[in-house]
Amino acid sequence: MDSKPKKSKTYRFNEEWEIDYFFTMVNDKCCCLKPKKSKTYRFNEEWEIDYFFTMVNDKCCCLICVSSIAIAKKGNLERHFLALHNKYQTDYPPNSELRKKKT
């Protein structure tokens, strides 16, 4: 008879603590994992000129189509800009006076 180890399941435990601790059950034994840190992202002012985004009420908002991005990361802003507004890259070249005036 094969005795395969059971799959682990992760449970979140937070009882009057500020930090979330995660407990994992492996083969019916409890193992404590490190607390998870929450990630925070800050908007960089250069992104306003590079990708036509700005911060409005703690949300990252596109100046061209007025849509908001969930997480203010450079990759998310760049993907949005290149996918939807690629024309602006050629009409307003990076580091030009036209682009600075447009923003």
N, C-alpha and C positions, 0 to 999 in steps of 0.2 A: 504494500500500500504506500503510495506517495504521500508524503506530508509536505505540502507546499505552504510557504508562509502566507498568511492572510494579507490582503491589501491594507494599506494604512489609511485611516480616515482622520482628518484634521477637524478638531472642534475648537470653536472660539469661546474663550472664557473671560468674562469681564464682570466682576462683581465688586462694586465700590472701588475699583482701581481706575487710575487714569490711563494706564498702559494696557493694551490688549495682549494677553498671553495666549499662545496657541498650544494646545495639547494634542498629541497624536497617539492614536491607539495602534500599536503594532503587536500582532500576536497576543492580543488581550493584555498588553502591558502599556502603561501610560508613560509617555516621554514628553518632557516639557521642551518647547522650542523657544528661541529667542523672541523677545517682543518685537513687533513690527513697527518701524518708524514710518510716520506719514511723510510723504514727499511734498514739498512745496516748490512751486516754480514762480520765478519773478520775470516780469516783462522787461525786456531790454529796450531802451529808447532807440537804439539803432534799427530795430525791426520796423519802426514806424516809416522810415525812409526806404528800407530794403524791401519790405513786403506789404506796405500800405495798411498796417494794422495799428490800432491804438487801444488803450484801456478805457473802458466806459463802465462805471459801476462794478468794478472788480471782474469784468469780463473782457476778453480779448475780442475786439470787434474790427471787421474789415472795413476800410474806408471806401472801398469801391462798391461792394454789393451789400454792405451793412449786415452781414451774417456774423454770428459769433462762433468762436472756437472753444471747445470745452476746456482744454488744457493748454496754457500758454507755453508751449515748447517750440523751439525754433523749427524743428522738423515738421510739426503740424502746420505752422504758418507758411513755411516754404512749400509744402505739398499743396495747400489750398491755393496759394498764389500762382504756382506753376501750372496747376491743373485748370483753374478757372479764369485766370487773368494773364495768360502768357503773352497776350498782345501788348500789355503795358511794359513788358521787359524790353521789347524792341522800340516802342514809341517813346518811352522815357528811359534811356540807358542808365544803368547804375552809376552812381557818383557824378551825375550831371546836374546842372542848375535847373533844367526842366523838371527833373524828378523832385528836387527839393521844393520847387515852387508848387508842384502838384499836391504834395502832402501838406 
